[in-house]
Amino acid sequence: MDALHWWRQGDAVTQATALVLLCMSVASWVVIVWKLRLLRRASADVARCVAAVWQAPSLQDAALRLPTFDRLALVLPMVQAVNTVADQASPAALASMGSLSQRLTRVLRDALHAVLGRLQFGQVLLATVGSTAPFVGLLGTVWGIYHALSAMAGAGQITIDRVAGPVGEALVMTAAGLAVAIPAVLAYNVCGRLIGRIEADLEGFARDLRELRIDTAAGGAPKGGASRPGGGE
């Protein structure tokens, strides 16, 4: 009844502010649940995929094995990118010019950025909700207090009992804004830390792939077949 009474007593601005906070809360929680599941799966997949690549006899064979382990396509794009780079540059286009090292750096960077873009999807929404929800709630509080005081001033008599109720109801909007913002901020920080770990693993793997491909093209394949070169991450 209190919530319905507050809703009926509020004007269009107060109700619109409450709806905005509700939408922000629903959107942020959907993104939070989805991203935590995604990043947990990504952490496990990257570890399995990297191990599968270094146990494969060749990069071509690794590209055939990875779809079984790489459910989110995080490692496979980099392996495929390396396999598409020819040993000799062709003057047909600028993309095929330059040394093998330069071309490998370019295709691995592009593949890595595409993967990280998928992992970081939703971070902007969490940051936006976390930074703006308190101010949206504060707007609702200020407007609610102004609306309540205006109504009481028109009644001709103001007492502490008549002020406490409407002002207390208006302050609920500030609490609602904080309740929406705090989970979004916490999730943003947690997801950012998980993404940072995955990014470090993928960057180390990309660096190792590049060195392996250059050594293979130069006729100096590492000892032990496809074992991980350089002891990288």
N, C-alpha and C positions, 0 to 999 in steps of 0.2 A: 504493500500500500504506500509506503514512504516513497519508493521509487516512482510509482505512478503519480503520486501527488506532486513530486518534484517535476516530473515531465509535463504534467498539465499546467502547473504554475509558470513554467518557463516560457519565454517567447521564442520566436523563430531563430534568433541568434543563438540562444542557449541550446535549443534542440539541435541546430545544425552543428554546433561545436561538439556536442555529445556524439552525434553520428560520425563526425570526422574522427574522433578519438576511437570509436568502435571499429571503424574501417581500418585505421592504422594498427590497432591491436590485432585484428584478425589477419591482416596482411603480414605483419611481422611474425606472428606465431606460425603461420603457414611456411614462411621462408625459414624460420628457425628449425622447425622439425625437418623440413626437406634438406636443408644444408647440412645439418648434423648427420643425417643418414648418408648423404652423398659423400661427405668428407671422411666418414668412418670407412665406407666402402673404398674410397679412393686410396686411403692410406694402406689398406690391406692389398689392393690390386697393384699398386706401384711396387711394393716389396716383392710380390710374387712375379710380376712381369720382369723386373730387373734381374731376378734370379734366373728366370726362364731364358732371357736373352743371353746371359753369359754362359749358360749351359748348352746353348745351341751350337752346332758345328759351323754355322755361317749366319750372316745377317739375313740372307734370303730365307733360310730355314726358320730363323727366329720370327720373321714377319708372318710365316705360316702358322706358327705355334701361338703367337700372342693373342689372337681373337678369343681363344679359350679362356685366358686369364684376364685379359684387359676388357672388362665389361663396360667401362666408361671411356674407352679409347683415349687413354692418357699417355701411354708409352708407344703404342703402335704408330701414331702419326710421325714420330721422330725417326723410328726405324725405317718406315716407308720413305721418308724424305731423304734419308741417307742413301737408300738403295736407288733412288732416282737420279742421283748426281753421278754423272759420267766422269771417268778418269781424265779425259782430255776435254779441254774447253772448245766450244764451237763458236765461230763468229756470227752465228745466226741471230743472236739477240744479246742484249746487255746482261740478261740474267744468266747466260751460259758463259760469259767472259770472266776473266780473272783466274786466279789460282784455285786449285782444289780446296785449299783451306778456306779461302774467302767464300766460295760457293757453299761449302758445308756449313760455315758459320751462319750464312744468310738463311738457308732452308731450315736449319735447326732452330734458329731464333724465331722464325715465322711459325713453325710448328709448336714451339714452346709457348709463344704468346697466345696462340689459339686455344691451347689446353688451359692455360691460366685464366683466360677470359671466361671459360665455362666454370672453372672452380670459383671465381670471384663474383659470379652472377648472384645478385641479391644483396651484396654487401652495401651497395649504395642505398638501397631501401632501408636496411637496418640502421645505417648511419643517419639517414634523413629522419626516420621515426625517432631515434634516440635523441637527436638534437632539437627537433621541433615540437614533439609531443608536450613537454613541460610548458612551452609558451602557448600552445593551443589551450591547454588546461587553464593557464593563467588568464588568458583572454576570456574564457568562459566564467572564471571567478570574478574578474573585474566587471564584466558586463552584468553578471547576476547580482552583484552587490549594488551596482548603479541602478539596475531595474528595481531591486527591492527597496532601496532608499527613496527612489522617486515615488514608488507606490505609497510608501508610508508618509512621505512628506505631503502627498495629496490628501491623506486621511486627516491631517491637521494635528495629530498627536503622536509623538515618538517616545517610546519607552524601551528600556533595555530588553524587556521580554519580547517585544515585537521586533526588535532588531536582531536578536540572537538567532532566532529560527531561520529567517531568510538568508542571513549572512553565513550561517553554518552550512546551509544547503549549497550556497554558492561556492564555498571552500571545497566542497566535494569534487569540483571540477579540477582543482589543482592536484588533489590526490589522485584523481583518475589519470591526469596527464603524466604524473610520475610513475604510476602503475604500468602505463603503456611504455614509457621511455626506458625504465630500468632493465627489463628483460631484453629489449632490443640492443642496448649498449653492451650488456654482458655477453649476449650472443655474438655481437660484432667482434668483440675482443677475442672470444674463444675461437670463433671461426677464422679470424685473421691469423691467430697463432697456428692453427692447424694447416691453413693454406701456406703459411710461411715454411713449415716443415716439409710439406709436399713439394713446394717450389724448390727448396734446397736440394731435395733428392732428385728431382727432374733435371735441374741444372747440372748437377754432378754427373748424372747419367748421360746428358747431352754432350758434356765435355769429353767423357770417356768414349762415347760413340765417335765423335769427331777425330780424336787421336787414333782410335783403332782404324778408322777408314783411311786416314792419311798414311799410317804405317803400312797398311795392306797395299795401298796403291803404290807406295815406294818400294815394295818388295821386302819390307821388314816386319812381317806379321809377328806379333808377340809370341813368345814361347808358350807352349801349352795350349795352342789352338785359339779358342774364343774366350779364354779366361780374361777377366776384367783387367784392363790396362791401368797402370799407374796407381792402383789402389784408391781410385776416386770414390766419391760418395755414391 
